[in-house]
Amino acid sequence: MAIFAIHYTYPDDVTEMLTIRPEHRDFLAGLSGLLVAGMYQDGIDEVSEGEPTEQEPAKAALIVYSADSVEAVTETFDQDPYWLGGYVLRRVVRRWDPPLGPWVADPTQSPG
């Protein structure tokens, strides 16, 4: 099993989206490969020079999920009520092989 980072970008006004939040959360809670999920809170978006940027929408979320392939991830998350409802403006799915931390079984075998 591999680990995948899934980044969702939402509309600025999430009022309507939140009406189906219980369905979305039930969907996520039912996934056996779910490691962690949640919407980002207020923070700072900066470019390398330390200047704030307005390029990224303020409303977004990160989901960390374990699966066999990127295809399996996208097939699964195609069923997310937020995705089906059109509330996910952008979805980025990337395999994520963290070299350090508690999710890494054997750091000496890490590709990083």
MODELLER restraints for C-alpha pairs under 7 A, 6 or more apart:
rsr = mdl.restraints
at = mdl.atoms
rsr.add(forms.Gaussian(group=physical.xy_distance, feature=features.Distance(at['CA:1:A'], at['CA:66:A']), mean=6.12, stdev=0.5))
rsr.add(forms.Gaussian(group=physical.xy_distance, feature=features.Distance(at['CA:1:A'], at['CA:67:A']), mean=5.25, stdev=0.5))
rsr.add(forms.Gaussian(group=physical.xy_distance, feature=features.Distance(at['CA:1:A'], at['CA:68:A']), mean=4.87, stdev=0.5))
rsr.add(forms.Gaussian(group=physical.xy_distance, feature=features.Distance(at['CA:2:A'], at['CA:66:A']), mean=5.53, stdev=0.5))
rsr.add(forms.Gaussian(group=physical.xy_distance, feature=features.Distance(at['CA:2:A'], at['CA:67:A']), mean=5.51, stdev=0.5))
rsr.add(forms.Gaussian(group=physical.xy_distance, feature=features.Distance(at['CA:2:A'], at['CA:68:A']), mean=5.83, stdev=0.5))
rsr.add(forms.Gaussian(group=physical.xy_distance, feature=features.Distance(at['CA:3:A'], at['CA:64:A']), mean=6.96, stdev=0.5))
rsr.add(forms.Gaussian(group=physical.xy_distance, feature=features.Distance(at['CA:3:A'], at['CA:65:A']), mean=5.73, stdev=0.5))
rsr.add(forms.Gaussian(group=physical.xy_distance, feature=features.Distance(at['CA:3:A'], at['CA:66:A']), mean=4.51, stdev=0.5))
rsr.add(forms.Gaussian(group=physical.xy_distance, feature=features.Distance(at['CA:3:A'], at['CA:67:A']), mean=6.50, stdev=0.5))
rsr.add(forms.Gaussian(group=physical.xy_distance, feature=features.Distance(at['CA:3:A'], at['CA:95:A']), mean=5.96, stdev=0.5))
rsr.add(forms.Gaussian(group=physical.xy_distance, feature=features.Distance(at['CA:3:A'], at['CA:96:A']), mean=5.38, stdev=0.5))
rsr.add(forms.Gaussian(group=physical.xy_distance, feature=features.Distance(at['CA:3:A'], at['CA:97:A']), mean=6.47, stdev=0.5))
rsr.add(forms.Gaussian(group=physical.xy_distance, feature=features.Distance(at['CA:4:A'], at['CA:64:A']), mean=5.71, stdev=0.5))
rsr.add(forms.Gaussian(group=physical.xy_distance, feature=features.Distance(at['CA:4:A'], at['CA:65:A']), mean=5.22, stdev=0.5))
rsr.add(forms.Gaussian(group=physical.xy_distance, feature=features.Distance(at['CA:4:A'], at['CA:66:A']), mean=6.10, stdev=0.5))
rsr.add(forms.Gaussian(group=physical.xy_distance, feature=features.Distance(at['CA:4:A'], at['CA:93:A']), mean=6.70, stdev=0.5))
rsr.add(forms.Gaussian(group=physical.xy_distance, feature=features.Distance(at['CA:4:A'], at['CA:94:A']), mean=5.51, stdev=0.5))
rsr.add(forms.Gaussian(group=physical.xy_distance, feature=features.Distance(at['CA:4:A'], at['CA:95:A']), mean=4.34, stdev=0.5))
rsr.add(forms.Gaussian(group=physical.xy_distance, feature=features.Distance(at['CA:4:A'], at['CA:96:A']), mean=5.03, stdev=0.5))
rsr.add(forms.Gaussian(group=physical.xy_distance, feature=features.Distance(at['CA:5:A'], at['CA:62:A']), mean=6.93, stdev=0.5))
rsr.add(forms.Gaussian(group=physical.xy_distance, feature=features.Distance(at['CA:5:A'], at['CA:63:A']), mean=5.93, stdev=0.5))
rsr.add(forms.Gaussian(group=physical.xy_distance, feature=features.Distance(at['CA:5:A'], at['CA:64:A']), mean=4.77, stdev=0.5))
rsr.add(forms.Gaussian(group=physical.xy_distance, feature=features.Distance(at['CA:5:A'], at['CA:65:A']), mean=6.59, stdev=0.5))
rsr.add(forms.Gaussian(group=physical.xy_distance, feature=features.Distance(at['CA:5:A'], at['CA:93:A']), mean=5.92, stdev=0.5))
rsr.add(forms.Gaussian(group=physical.xy_distance, feature=features.Distance(at['CA:5:A'], at['CA:94:A']), mean=5.45, stdev=0.5))
rsr.add(forms.Gaussian(group=physical.xy_distance, feature=features.Distance(at['CA:5:A'], at['CA:95:A']), mean=6.35, stdev=0.5))
rsr.add(forms.Gaussian(group=physical.xy_distance, feature=features.Distance(at['CA:5:A'], at['CA:96:A']), mean=6.02, stdev=0.5))
rsr.add(forms.Gaussian(group=physical.xy_distance, feature=features.Distance(at['CA:6:A'], at['CA:62:A']), mean=5.75, stdev=0.5))
rsr.add(forms.Gaussian(group=physical.xy_distance, feature=features.Distance(at['CA:6:A'], at['CA:63:A']), mean=4.98, stdev=0.5))
rsr.add(forms.Gaussian(group=physical.xy_distance, feature=features.Distance(at['CA:6:A'], at['CA:64:A']), mean=6.20, stdev=0.5))
rsr.add(forms.Gaussian(group=physical.xy_distance, feature=features.Distance(at['CA:6:A'], at['CA:91:A']), mean=6.88, stdev=0.5))
rsr.add(forms.Gaussian(group=physical.xy_distance, feature=features.Distance(at['CA:6:A'], at['CA:92:A']), mean=5.57, stdev=0.5))
rsr.add(forms.Gaussian(group=physical.xy_distance, feature=features.Distance(at['CA:6:A'], at['CA:93:A']), mean=4.55, stdev=0.5))
rsr.add(forms.Gaussian(group=physical.xy_distance, feature=features.Distance(at['CA:6:A'], at['CA:94:A']), mean=6.55, stdev=0.5))
rsr.add(forms.Gaussian(group=physical.xy_distance, feature=features.Distance(at['CA:7:A'], at['CA:61:A']), mean=5.80, stdev=0.5))
rsr.add(forms.Gaussian(group=physical.xy_distance, feature=features.Distance(at['CA:7:A'], at['CA:62:A']), mean=4.80, stdev=0.5))
rsr.add(forms.Gaussian(group=physical.xy_distance, feature=features.Distance(at['CA:7:A'], at['CA:63:A']), mean=6.47, stdev=0.5))
rsr.add(forms.Gaussian(group=physical.xy_distance, feature=features.Distance(at['CA:7:A'], at['CA:91:A']), mean=5.64, stdev=0.5))
rsr.add(forms.Gaussian(group=physical.xy_distance, feature=features.Distance(at['CA:7:A'], at['CA:92:A']), mean=5.05, stdev=0.5))
rsr.add(forms.Gaussian(group=physical.xy_distance, feature=features.Distance(at['CA:7:A'], at['CA:93:A']), mean=6.59, stdev=0.5))
rsr.add(forms.Gaussian(group=physical.xy_distance, feature=features.Distance(at['CA:8:A'], at['CA:60:A']), mean=5.39, stdev=0.5))
rsr.add(forms.Gaussian(group=physical.xy_distance, feature=features.Distance(at['CA:8:A'], at['CA:61:A']), mean=5.12, stdev=0.5))
rsr.add(forms.Gaussian(group=physical.xy_distance, feature=features.Distance(at['CA:8:A'], at['CA:62:A']), mean=6.45, stdev=0.5))
rsr.add(forms.Gaussian(group=physical.xy_distance, feature=features.Distance(at['CA:8:A'], at['CA:88:A']), mean=6.02, stdev=0.5))
rsr.add(forms.Gaussian(group=physical.xy_distance, feature=features.Distance(at['CA:8:A'], at['CA:90:A']), mean=5.84, stdev=0.5))
rsr.add(forms.Gaussian(group=physical.xy_distance, feature=features.Distance(at['CA:8:A'], at['CA:91:A']), mean=4.78, stdev=0.5))
rsr.add(forms.Gaussian(group=physical.xy_distance, feature=features.Distance(at['CA:8:A'], at['CA:92:A']), mean=6.70, stdev=0.5))
rsr.add(forms.Gaussian(group=physical.xy_distance, feature=features.Distance(at['CA:9:A'], at['CA:57:A']), mean=6.83, stdev=0.5))
rsr.add(forms.Gaussian(group=physical.xy_distance, feature=features.Distance(at['CA:9:A'], at['CA:59:A']), mean=6.16, stdev=0.5))
rsr.add(forms.Gaussian(group=physical.xy_distance, feature=features.Distance(at['CA:9:A'], at['CA:60:A']), mean=4.32, stdev=0.5))
rsr.add(forms.Gaussian(group=physical.xy_distance, feature=features.Distance(at['CA:9:A'], at['CA:61:A']), mean=6.63, stdev=0.5))
rsr.add(forms.Gaussian(group=physical.xy_distance, feature=features.Distance(at['CA:9:A'], at['CA:88:A']), mean=5.71, stdev=0.5))
rsr.add(forms.Gaussian(group=physical.xy_distance, feature=features.Distance(at['CA:9:A'], at['CA:89:A']), mean=5.44, stdev=0.5))
rsr.add(forms.Gaussian(group=physical.xy_distance, feature=features.Distance(at['CA:9:A'], at['CA:90:A']), mean=5.09, stdev=0.5))
rsr.add(forms.Gaussian(group=physical.xy_distance, feature=features.Distance(at['CA:9:A'], at['CA:91:A']), mean=6.57, stdev=0.5))
rsr.add(forms.Gaussian(group=physical.xy_distance, feature=features.Distance(at['CA:10:A'], at['CA:59:A']), mean=5.26, stdev=0.5))
rsr.add(forms.Gaussian(group=physical.xy_distance, feature=features.Distance(at['CA:10:A'], at['CA:60:A']), mean=5.48, stdev=0.5))
rsr.add(forms.Gaussian(group=physical.xy_distance, feature=features.Distance(at['CA:10:A'], at['CA:87:A']), mean=5.98, stdev=0.5))
rsr.add(forms.Gaussian(group=physical.xy_distance, feature=features.Distance(at['CA:10:A'], at['CA:88:A']), mean=5.12, stdev=0.5))
rsr.add(forms.Gaussian(group=physical.xy_distance, feature=features.Distance(at['CA:10:A'], at['CA:89:A']), mean=5.48, stdev=0.5))
rsr.add(forms.Gaussian(group=physical.xy_distance, feature=features.Distance(at['CA:11:A'], at['CA:59:A']), mean=6.62, stdev=0.5))
rsr.add(forms.Gaussian(group=physical.xy_distance, feature=features.Distance(at['CA:11:A'], at['CA:87:A']), mean=6.77, stdev=0.5))
rsr.add(forms.Gaussian(group=physical.xy_distance, feature=features.Distance(at['CA:11:A'], at['CA:89:A']), mean=6.68, stdev=0.5))
rsr.add(forms.Gaussian(group=physical.xy_distance, feature=features.Distance(at['CA:12:A'], at['CA:57:A']), mean=6.94, stdev=0.5))
rsr.add(forms.Gaussian(group=physical.xy_distance, feature=features.Distance(at['CA:12:A'], at['CA:58:A']), mean=6.79, stdev=0.5))
rsr.add(forms.Gaussian(group=physical.xy_distance, feature=features.Distance(at['CA:12:A'], at['CA:59:A']), mean=6.02, stdev=0.5))
rsr.add(forms.Gaussian(group=physical.xy_distance, feature=features.Distance(at['CA:17:A'], at['CA:87:A']), mean=6.26, stdev=0.5))
rsr.add(forms.Gaussian(group=physical.xy_distance, feature=features.Distance(at['CA:23:A'], at['CA:81:A']), mean=6.44, stdev=0.5))
rsr.add(forms.Gaussian(group=physical.xy_distance, feature=features.Distance(at['CA:24:A'], at['CA:80:A']), mean=6.24, stdev=0.5))
rsr.add(forms.Gaussian(group=physical.xy_distance, feature=features.Distance(at['CA:24:A'], at['CA:81:A']), mean=5.31, stdev=0.5))
rsr.add(forms.Gaussian(group=physical.xy_distance, feature=features.Distance(at['CA:24:A'], at['CA:82:A']), mean=6.22, stdev=0.5))
rsr.add(forms.Gaussian(group=physical.xy_distance, feature=features.Distance(at['CA:27:A'], at['CA:80:A']), mean=6.44, stdev=0.5))
rsr.add(forms.Gaussian(group=physical.xy_distance, feature=features.Distance(at['CA:33:A'], at['CA:65:A']), mean=5.38, stdev=0.5))
rsr.add(forms.Gaussian(group=physical.xy_distance, feature=features.Distance(at['CA:33:A'], at['CA:66:A']), mean=4.63, stdev=0.5))
rsr.add(forms.Gaussian(group=physical.xy_distance, feature=features.Distance(at['CA:33:A'], at['CA:67:A']), mean=6.29, stdev=0.5))
rsr.add(forms.Gaussian(group=physical.xy_distance, feature=features.Distance(at['CA:34:A'], at['CA:64:A']), mean=6.44, stdev=0.5))
rsr.add(forms.Gaussian(group=physical.xy_distance, feature=features.Distance(at['CA:34:A'], at['CA:65:A']), mean=4.61, stdev=0.5))
rsr.add(forms.Gaussian(group=physical.xy_distance, feature=features.Distance(at['CA:34:A'], at['CA:66:A']), mean=6.36, stdev=0.5))
rsr.add(forms.Gaussian(group=physical.xy_distance, feature=features.Distance(at['CA:35:A'], at['CA:64:A']), mean=5.39, stdev=0.5))
rsr.add(forms.Gaussian(group=physical.xy_distance, feature=features.Distance(at['CA:35:A'], at['CA:65:A']), mean=5.33, stdev=0.5))
rsr.add(forms.Gaussian(group=physical.xy_distance, feature=features.Distance(at['CA:35:A'], at['CA:66:A']), mean=6.97, stdev=0.5))
rsr.add(forms.Gaussian(group=physical.xy_distance, feature=features.Distance(at['CA:36:A'], at['CA:63:A']), mean=5.85, stdev=0.5))
rsr.add(forms.Gaussian(group=physical.xy_distance, feature=features.Distance(at['CA:36:A'], at['CA:64:A']), mean=5.26, stdev=0.5))
rsr.add(forms.Gaussian(group=physical.xy_distance, feature=features.Distance(at['CA:37:A'], at['CA:62:A']), mean=5.74, stdev=0.5))
rsr.add(forms.Gaussian(group=physical.xy_distance, feature=features.Distance(at['CA:37:A'], at['CA:63:A']), mean=4.19, stdev=0.5))
rsr.add(forms.Gaussian(group=physical.xy_distance, feature=features.Distance(at['CA:37:A'], at['CA:64:A']), mean=6.23, stdev=0.5))
rsr.add(forms.Gaussian(group=physical.xy_distance, feature=features.Distance(at['CA:38:A'], at['CA:61:A']), mean=5.52, stdev=0.5))
rsr.add(forms.Gaussian(group=physical.xy_distance, feature=features.Distance(at['CA:38:A'], at['CA:62:A']), mean=5.78, stdev=0.5))
rsr.add(forms.Gaussian(group=physical.xy_distance, feature=features.Distance(at['CA:38:A'], at['CA:63:A']), mean=6.52, stdev=0.5))
rsr.add(forms.Gaussian(group=physical.xy_distance, feature=features.Distance(at['CA:39:A'], at['CA:60:A']), mean=5.79, stdev=0.5))
rsr.add(forms.Gaussian(group=physical.xy_distance, feature=features.Distance(at['CA:39:A'], at['CA:61:A']), mean=3.91, stdev=0.5))
rsr.add(forms.Gaussian(group=physical.xy_distance, feature=features.Distance(at['CA:39:A'], at['CA:62:A']), mean=6.39, stdev=0.5))
rsr.add(forms.Gaussian(group=physical.xy_distance, feature=features.Distance(at['CA:40:A'], at['CA:60:A']), mean=5.82, stdev=0.5))
rsr.add(forms.Gaussian(group=physical.xy_distance, feature=features.Distance(at['CA:40:A'], at['CA:61:A']), mean=5.24, stdev=0.5))
rsr.add(forms.Gaussian(group=physical.xy_distance, feature=features.Distance(at['CA:44:A'], at['CA:52:A']), mean=6.94, stdev=0.5))
rsr.add(forms.Gaussian(group=physical.xy_distance, feature=features.Distance(at['CA:45:A'], at['CA:52:A']), mean=5.55, stdev=0.5))
rsr.add(forms.Gaussian(group=physical.xy_distance, feature=features.Distance(at['CA:45:A'], at['CA:53:A']), mean=5.84, stdev=0.5))
rsr.add(forms.Gaussian(group=physical.xy_distance, feature=features.Distance(at['CA:46:A'], at['CA:52:A']), mean=4.38, stdev=0.5))
rsr.add(forms.Gaussian(group=physical.xy_distance, feature=features.Distance(at['CA:46:A'], at['CA:53:A']), mean=5.55, stdev=0.5))
rsr.add(forms.Gaussian(group=physical.xy_distance, feature=features.Distance(at['CA:47:A'], at['CA:53:A']), mean=6.56, stdev=0.5))
rsr.add(forms.Gaussian(group=physical.xy_distance, feature=features.Distance(at['CA:67:A'], at['CA:73:A']), mean=6.45, stdev=0.5))
rsr.add(forms.Gaussian(group=physical.xy_distance, feature=features.Distance(at['CA:70:A'], at['CA:95:A']), mean=6.98, stdev=0.5))
rsr.add(forms.Gaussian(group=physical.xy_distance, feature=features.Distance(at['CA:78:A'], at['CA:84:A']), mean=6.95, stdev=0.5))
rsr.add(forms.Gaussian(group=physical.xy_distance, feature=features.Distance(at['CA:82:A'], at['CA:88:A']), mean=6.09, stdev=0.5))
rsr.add(forms.Gaussian(group=physical.xy_distance, feature=features.Distance(at['CA:98:A'], at['CA:104:A']), mean=6.91, stdev=0.5))
rsr.add(forms.Gaussian(group=physical.xy_distance, feature=features.Distance(at['CA:99:A'], at['CA:107:A']), mean=5.94, stdev=0.5))
rsr.add(forms.Gaussian(group=physical.xy_distance, feature=features.Distance(at['CA:99:A'], at['CA:110:A']), mean=5.13, stdev=0.5))
rsr.add(forms.Gaussian(group=physical.xy_distance, feature=features.Distance(at['CA:99:A'], at['CA:111:A']), mean=6.87, stdev=0.5))
rsr.add(forms.Gaussian(group=physical.xy_distance, feature=features.Distance(at['CA:99:A'], at['CA:112:A']), mean=5.14, stdev=0.5))
rsr.add(forms.Gaussian(group=physical.xy_distance, feature=features.Distance(at['CA:100:A'], at['CA:107:A']), mean=6.22, stdev=0.5))
